[in-house]
Amino acid sequence: MSVDVKKNLGEQPILRIMAANGLKSHDLVAHSDEQLTHKMVTRAMKGRRLTPHVQSKVLNALNNVAGKDYLLKDLFTY
């Protein structure tokens, strides 16, 4: 039995948040205290389903660079 999980979920709110703060994916990678790659950030913005661990890395990096306290529900619709 196969379960059809939709992996590409379309543009996510993180894209609009980054644009509003004038941020690019490199800004998140450069200010991350964890091992975060450009590929992870790009996938997050495009709506590729990420593991909870990667989601938290992206969230932590965004909070570091933006100086705000966003929640996961602010960044992702899944």
DRENLOLUM-693331 format. One record per atom (N, C-alpha, C): residue number from 0; atom name; x, y, z negated; residue in three letters. Coordinates in nm, 2 decimals, padded with zeros to 4 digits. Example, Ala and Ser with C-alpha at 12.3 -4.5 7.8 and 13.67 -1.06 7.14 Angstrom:
# DRENLOLUM-693331
i=0; at=N; x=01.32; y=-00.57; z=-00.78; aa=ALA
i=0; at=CA; x=01.23; y=-00.45; z=-00.78; aa=ALA
i=0; at=C; x=01.32; y=-00.33; z=-00.78; aa=ALA
i=1; at=N; x=01.28; y=-00.22; z=-00.71; aa=SER
i=1; at=CA; x=01.37; y=-00.11; z=-00.71; aa=SER
i=1; at=C; x=01.29; y=00.00; z=-00.79; aa=SER
***
This chain:
# DRENLOLUM-693331
i=0; at=N; x=00.08; y=-00.12; z=00.00; aa=MET
i=0; at=CA; x=00.00; y=00.00; z=00.00; aa=MET
i=0; at=C; x=00.09; y=00.12; z=00.00; aa=MET
i=1; at=N; x=00.07; y=00.21; z=00.09; aa=SER
i=1; at=CA; x=00.15; y=00.33; z=00.10; aa=SER
i=1; at=C; x=00.06; y=00.45; z=00.06; aa=SER
i=2; at=N; x=00.13; y=00.54; z=-00.01; aa=VAL
i=2; at=CA; x=00.06; y=00.66; z=-00.06; aa=VAL
i=2; at=C; x=00.12; y=00.78; z=00.03; aa=VAL
i=3; at=N; x=00.03; y=00.85; z=00.10; aa=ASP
i=3; at=CA; x=00.07; y=00.96; z=00.18; aa=ASP
i=3; at=C; x=00.08; y=01.08; z=00.10; aa=ASP
i=4; at=N; x=00.21; y=01.12; z=00.06; aa=VAL
i=4; at=CA; x=00.23; y=01.24; z=-00.02; aa=VAL
i=4; at=C; x=00.28; y=01.35; z=00.08; aa=VAL
i=5; at=N; x=00.21; y=01.46; z=00.07; aa=LYS
i=5; at=CA; x=00.24; y=01.57; z=00.16; aa=LYS
i=5; at=C; x=00.37; y=01.64; z=00.10; aa=LYS
i=6; at=N; x=00.47; y=01.64; z=00.18; aa=LYS
i=6; at=CA; x=00.60; y=01.70; z=00.14; aa=LYS
i=6; at=C; x=00.62; y=01.84; z=00.17; aa=LYS
i=7; at=N; x=00.56; y=01.89; z=00.28; aa=ASN
i=7; at=CA; x=00.58; y=02.03; z=00.32; aa=ASN
i=7; at=C; x=00.45; y=02.10; z=00.29; aa=ASN
i=8; at=N; x=00.45; y=02.19; z=00.20; aa=LEU
i=8; at=CA; x=00.33; y=02.25; z=00.14; aa=LEU
i=8; at=C; x=00.32; y=02.40; z=00.19; aa=LEU
i=9; at=N; x=00.39; y=02.44; z=00.28; aa=GLY
i=9; at=CA; x=00.38; y=02.58; z=00.33; aa=GLY
i=9; at=C; x=00.45; y=02.68; z=00.24; aa=GLY
i=10; at=N; x=00.45; y=02.80; z=00.29; aa=GLU
i=10; at=CA; x=00.52; y=02.91; z=00.22; aa=GLU
i=10; at=C; x=00.47; y=02.92; z=00.07; aa=GLU
i=11; at=N; x=00.57; y=02.93; z=-00.02; aa=GLN
i=11; at=CA; x=00.54; y=02.94; z=-00.16; aa=GLN
i=11; at=C; x=00.55; y=03.08; z=-00.22; aa=GLN
i=12; at=N; x=00.49; y=03.11; z=-00.33; aa=PRO
i=12; at=CA; x=00.50; y=03.24; z=-00.39; aa=PRO
i=12; at=C; x=00.64; y=03.29; z=-00.42; aa=PRO
i=13; at=N; x=00.73; y=03.20; z=-00.44; aa=ILE
i=13; at=CA; x=00.87; y=03.24; z=-00.46; aa=ILE
i=13; at=C; x=00.92; y=03.32; z=-00.35; aa=ILE
i=14; at=N; x=00.88; y=03.30; z=-00.23; aa=LEU
i=14; at=CA; x=00.92; y=03.38; z=-00.11; aa=LEU
i=14; at=C; x=00.88; y=03.52; z=-00.13; aa=LEU
i=15; at=N; x=00.76; y=03.55; z=-00.17; aa=ARG
i=15; at=CA; x=00.71; y=03.68; z=-00.19; aa=ARG
i=15; at=C; x=00.78; y=03.75; z=-00.31; aa=ARG
i=16; at=N; x=00.80; y=03.67; z=-00.41; aa=ILE
i=16; at=CA; x=00.87; y=03.73; z=-00.53; aa=ILE
i=16; at=C; x=01.01; y=03.77; z=-00.50; aa=ILE
i=17; at=N; x=01.08; y=03.69; z=-00.42; aa=MET
i=17; at=CA; x=01.22; y=03.72; z=-00.38; aa=MET
i=17; at=C; x=01.22; y=03.85; z=-00.29; aa=MET
i=18; at=N; x=01.12; y=03.85; z=-00.20; aa=ALA
i=18; at=CA; x=01.12; y=03.97; z=-00.11; aa=ALA
i=18; at=C; x=01.09; y=04.10; z=-00.19; aa=ALA
i=19; at=N; x=01.00; y=04.09; z=-00.29; aa=ALA
i=19; at=CA; x=00.96; y=04.20; z=-00.37; aa=ALA
i=19; at=C; x=01.08; y=04.25; z=-00.45; aa=ALA
i=20; at=N; x=01.17; y=04.16; z=-00.49; aa=ASN
i=20; at=CA; x=01.29; y=04.20; z=-00.57; aa=ASN
i=20; at=C; x=01.41; y=04.22; z=-00.48; aa=ASN
i=21; at=N; x=01.39; y=04.21; z=-00.35; aa=GLY
i=21; at=CA; x=01.50; y=04.24; z=-00.26; aa=GLY
i=21; at=C; x=01.61; y=04.13; z=-00.27; aa=GLY
i=22; at=N; x=01.57; y=04.01; z=-00.29; aa=LEU
i=22; at=CA; x=01.67; y=03.90; z=-00.31; aa=LEU
i=22; at=C; x=01.67; y=03.81; z=-00.19; aa=LEU
i=23; at=N; x=01.79; y=03.75; z=-00.17; aa=LYS
i=23; at=CA; x=01.81; y=03.64; z=-00.07; aa=LYS
i=23; at=C; x=01.85; y=03.52; z=-00.14; aa=LYS
i=24; at=N; x=01.85; y=03.41; z=-00.07; aa=SER
i=24; at=CA; x=01.89; y=03.28; z=-00.13; aa=SER
i=24; at=C; x=02.03; y=03.28; z=-00.19; aa=SER
i=25; at=N; x=02.12; y=03.35; z=-00.12; aa=HIS
i=25; at=CA; x=02.25; y=03.36; z=-00.18; aa=HIS
i=25; at=C; x=02.26; y=03.42; z=-00.32; aa=HIS
i=26; at=N; x=02.17; y=03.52; z=-00.34; aa=ASP
i=26; at=CA; x=02.17; y=03.58; z=-00.47; aa=ASP
i=26; at=C; x=02.14; y=03.48; z=-00.58; aa=ASP
i=27; at=N; x=02.04; y=03.39; z=-00.56; aa=LEU
i=27; at=CA; x=02.01; y=03.29; z=-00.65; aa=LEU
i=27; at=C; x=02.12; y=03.19; z=-00.67; aa=LEU
i=28; at=N; x=02.18; y=03.15; z=-00.57; aa=VAL
i=28; at=CA; x=02.30; y=03.06; z=-00.58; aa=VAL
i=28; at=C; x=02.41; y=03.12; z=-00.65; aa=VAL
i=29; at=N; x=02.44; y=03.24; z=-00.62; aa=ALA
i=29; at=CA; x=02.56; y=03.31; z=-00.69; aa=ALA
i=29; at=C; x=02.53; y=03.34; z=-00.83; aa=ALA
i=30; at=N; x=02.41; y=03.36; z=-00.88; aa=HIS
i=30; at=CA; x=02.38; y=03.39; z=-01.02; aa=HIS
i=30; at=C; x=02.33; y=03.27; z=-01.10; aa=HIS
i=31; at=N; x=02.34; y=03.15; z=-01.04; aa=SER
i=31; at=CA; x=02.29; y=03.03; z=-01.11; aa=SER
i=31; at=C; x=02.40; y=02.98; z=-01.20; aa=SER
i=32; at=N; x=02.36; y=02.94; z=-01.32; aa=ASP
i=32; at=CA; x=02.45; y=02.88; z=-01.42; aa=ASP
i=32; at=C; x=02.46; y=02.73; z=-01.40; aa=ASP
i=33; at=N; x=02.37; y=02.68; z=-01.31; aa=GLU
i=33; at=CA; x=02.36; y=02.54; z=-01.28; aa=GLU
i=33; at=C; x=02.41; y=02.51; z=-01.14; aa=GLU
i=34; at=N; x=02.42; y=02.39; z=-01.10; aa=GLN
i=34; at=CA; x=02.46; y=02.36; z=-00.97; aa=GLN
i=34; at=C; x=02.34; y=02.37; z=-00.87; aa=GLN
i=35; at=N; x=02.33; y=02.48; z=-00.81; aa=LEU
i=35; at=CA; x=02.22; y=02.52; z=-00.72; aa=LEU
i=35; at=C; x=02.28; y=02.54; z=-00.58; aa=LEU
i=36; at=N; x=02.22; y=02.49; z=-00.48; aa=THR
i=36; at=CA; x=02.27; y=02.51; z=-00.34; aa=THR
i=36; at=C; x=02.17; y=02.59; z=-00.26; aa=THR
i=37; at=N; x=02.22; y=02.64; z=-00.15; aa=HIS
i=37; at=CA; x=02.14; y=02.72; z=-00.06; aa=HIS
i=37; at=C; x=02.03; y=02.64; z=00.00; aa=HIS
i=38; at=N; x=02.06; y=02.51; z=00.02; aa=LYS
i=38; at=CA; x=01.96; y=02.42; z=00.07; aa=LYS
i=38; at=C; x=01.84; y=02.40; z=-00.02; aa=LYS
i=39; at=N; x=01.87; y=02.39; z=-00.15; aa=MET
i=39; at=CA; x=01.76; y=02.38; z=-00.25; aa=MET
i=39; at=C; x=01.67; y=02.50; z=-00.25; aa=MET
i=40; at=N; x=01.73; y=02.62; z=-00.25; aa=VAL
i=40; at=CA; x=01.66; y=02.74; z=-00.25; aa=VAL
i=40; at=C; x=01.57; y=02.76; z=-00.12; aa=VAL
i=41; at=N; x=01.63; y=02.72; z=-00.01; aa=THR
i=41; at=CA; x=01.56; y=02.73; z=00.12; aa=THR
i=41; at=C; x=01.44; y=02.64; z=00.12; aa=THR
i=42; at=N; x=01.46; y=02.52; z=00.07; aa=ARG
i=42; at=CA; x=01.35; y=02.42; z=00.06; aa=ARG
i=42; at=C; x=01.24; y=02.47; z=-00.03; aa=ARG
i=43; at=N; x=01.28; y=02.54; z=-00.14; aa=ALA
i=43; at=CA; x=01.18; y=02.59; z=-00.23; aa=ALA
i=43; at=C; x=01.09; y=02.70; z=-00.16; aa=ALA
i=44; at=N; x=01.16; y=02.79; z=-00.09; aa=MET
i=44; at=CA; x=01.09; y=02.90; z=-00.02; aa=MET
i=44; at=C; x=01.00; y=02.84; z=00.09; aa=MET
i=45; at=N; x=01.04; y=02.74; z=00.16; aa=LYS
i=45; at=CA; x=00.96; y=02.69; z=00.28; aa=LYS
i=45; at=C; x=00.85; y=02.60; z=00.23; aa=LYS
i=46; at=N; x=00.85; y=02.56; z=00.11; aa=GLY
i=46; at=CA; x=00.74; y=02.48; z=00.06; aa=GLY
i=46; at=C; x=00.77; y=02.33; z=00.06; aa=GLY
i=47; at=N; x=00.89; y=02.29; z=00.07; aa=ARG
i=47; at=CA; x=00.93; y=02.15; z=00.06; aa=ARG
i=47; at=C; x=00.91; y=02.11; z=-00.09; aa=ARG
i=48; at=N; x=00.84; y=01.99; z=-00.11; aa=ARG
i=48; at=CA; x=00.82; y=01.95; z=-00.25; aa=ARG
i=48; at=C; x=00.96; y=01.92; z=-00.31; aa=ARG
i=49; at=N; x=00.98; y=01.98; z=-00.43; aa=LEU
i=49; at=CA; x=01.10; y=01.96; z=-00.50; aa=LEU
i=49; at=C; x=01.08; y=01.88; z=-00.63; aa=LEU
i=50; at=N; x=01.18; y=01.82; z=-00.68; aa=THR
i=50; at=CA; x=01.17; y=01.75; z=-00.81; aa=THR
i=50; at=C; x=01.16; y=01.86; z=-00.92; aa=THR
i=51; at=N; x=01.10; y=01.82; z=-01.03; aa=PRO
i=51; at=CA; x=01.09; y=01.91; z=-01.14; aa=PRO
i=51; at=C; x=01.23; y=01.97; z=-01.19; aa=PRO
i=52; at=N; x=01.33; y=01.89; z=-01.18; aa=HIS
i=52; at=CA; x=01.47; y=01.93; z=-01.22; aa=HIS
i=52; at=C; x=01.52; y=02.04; z=-01.13; aa=HIS
i=53; at=N; x=01.50; y=02.03; z=-01.00; aa=VAL
i=53; at=CA; x=01.54; y=02.13; z=-00.90; aa=VAL
i=53; at=C; x=01.45; y=02.26; z=-00.92; aa=VAL
i=54; at=N; x=01.32; y=02.24; z=-00.94; aa=GLN
i=54; at=CA; x=01.24; y=02.35; z=-00.96; aa=GLN
i=54; at=C; x=01.28; y=02.43; z=-01.08; aa=GLN
i=55; at=N; x=01.33; y=02.37; z=-01.19; aa=SER
i=55; at=CA; x=01.37; y=02.44; z=-01.30; aa=SER
i=55; at=C; x=01.50; y=02.51; z=-01.28; aa=SER
i=56; at=N; x=01.59; y=02.45; z=-01.19; aa=LYS
i=56; at=CA; x=01.72; y=02.52; z=-01.15; aa=LYS
i=56; at=C; x=01.68; y=02.65; z=-01.08; aa=LYS
i=57; at=N; x=01.59; y=02.64; z=-00.98; aa=VAL
i=57; at=CA; x=01.55; y=02.76; z=-00.91; aa=VAL
i=57; at=C; x=01.49; y=02.87; z=-01.00; aa=VAL
i=58; at=N; x=01.40; y=02.82; z=-01.09; aa=LEU
i=58; at=CA; x=01.34; y=02.91; z=-01.18; aa=LEU
i=58; at=C; x=01.44; y=02.98; z=-01.27; aa=LEU
i=59; at=N; x=01.54; y=02.91; z=-01.32; aa=ASN
i=59; at=CA; x=01.64; y=02.97; z=-01.41; aa=ASN
i=59; at=C; x=01.72; y=03.07; z=-01.33; aa=ASN
i=60; at=N; x=01.76; y=03.04; z=-01.21; aa=ALA
i=60; at=CA; x=01.84; y=03.13; z=-01.13; aa=ALA
i=60; at=C; x=01.76; y=03.26; z=-01.10; aa=ALA
i=61; at=N; x=01.64; y=03.24; z=-01.06; aa=LEU
i=61; at=CA; x=01.56; y=03.36; z=-01.03; aa=LEU
i=61; at=C; x=01.54; y=03.45; z=-01.15; aa=LEU
i=62; at=N; x=01.52; y=03.39; z=-01.27; aa=ASN
i=62; at=CA; x=01.50; y=03.47; z=-01.39; aa=ASN
i=62; at=C; x=01.64; y=03.54; z=-01.43; aa=ASN
i=63; at=N; x=01.75; y=03.47; z=-01.40; aa=ASN
i=63; at=CA; x=01.88; y=03.53; z=-01.43; aa=ASN
i=63; at=C; x=01.90; y=03.66; z=-01.34; aa=ASN
i=64; at=N; x=01.88; y=03.64; z=-01.21; aa=VAL
i=64; at=CA; x=01.91; y=03.75; z=-01.12; aa=VAL
i=64; at=C; x=01.80; y=03.86; z=-01.12; aa=VAL
i=65; at=N; x=01.68; y=03.83; z=-01.14; aa=ALA
i=65; at=CA; x=01.57; y=03.93; z=-01.14; aa=ALA
i=65; at=C; x=01.56; y=04.00; z=-01.28; aa=ALA
i=66; at=N; x=01.61; y=03.93; z=-01.39; aa=GLY
i=66; at=CA; x=01.59; y=03.99; z=-01.52; aa=GLY
i=66; at=C; x=01.45; y=03.98; z=-01.57; aa=GLY
i=67; at=N; x=01.37; y=03.89; z=-01.52; aa=LYS
i=67; at=CA; x=01.23; y=03.88; z=-01.56; aa=LYS
i=67; at=C; x=01.21; y=03.73; z=-01.61; aa=LYS
i=68; at=N; x=01.09; y=03.71; z=-01.67; aa=ASP
i=68; at=CA; x=01.06; y=03.58; z=-01.72; aa=ASP
i=68; at=C; x=00.94; y=03.52; z=-01.64; aa=ASP
i=69; at=N; x=00.98; y=03.47; z=-01.52; aa=TYR
i=69; at=CA; x=00.88; y=03.40; z=-01.44; aa=TYR
i=69; at=C; x=00.85; y=03.26; z=-01.49; aa=TYR
i=70; at=N; x=00.74; y=03.20; z=-01.46; aa=LEU
i=70; at=CA; x=00.71; y=03.07; z=-01.50; aa=LEU
i=70; at=C; x=00.70; y=02.98; z=-01.37; aa=LEU
i=71; at=N; x=00.71; y=02.85; z=-01.38; aa=LEU
i=71; at=CA; x=00.70; y=02.76; z=-01.26; aa=LEU
i=71; at=C; x=00.57; y=02.79; z=-01.19; aa=LEU
i=72; at=N; x=00.46; y=02.81; z=-01.26; aa=LYS
i=72; at=CA; x=00.33; y=02.83; z=-01.19; aa=LYS
i=72; at=C; x=00.34; y=02.96; z=-01.10; aa=LYS
i=73; at=N; x=00.43; y=03.06; z=-01.14; aa=ASP
i=73; at=CA; x=00.44; y=03.18; z=-01.06; aa=ASP
i=73; at=C; x=00.51; y=03.15; z=-00.93; aa=ASP
i=74; at=N; x=00.60; y=03.05; z=-00.92; aa=LEU
i=74; at=CA; x=00.68; y=03.03; z=-00.81; aa=LEU
i=74; at=C; x=00.63; y=02.92; z=-00.71; aa=LEU
i=75; at=N; x=00.56; y=02.83; z=-00.76; aa=PHE
i=75; at=CA; x=00.51; y=02.71; z=-00.68; aa=PHE
i=75; at=C; x=00.36; y=02.69; z=-00.69; aa=PHE
i=76; at=N; x=00.30; y=02.65; z=-00.59; aa=THR
i=76; at=CA; x=00.16; y=02.62; z=-00.59; aa=THR
i=76; at=C; x=00.13; y=02.47; z=-00.61; aa=THR
i=77; at=N; x=00.23; y=02.39; z=-00.63; aa=TYR
i=77; at=CA; x=00.20; y=02.25; z=-00.65; aa=TYR
i=77; at=C; x=00.24; y=02.21; z=-00.79; aa=TYR
***
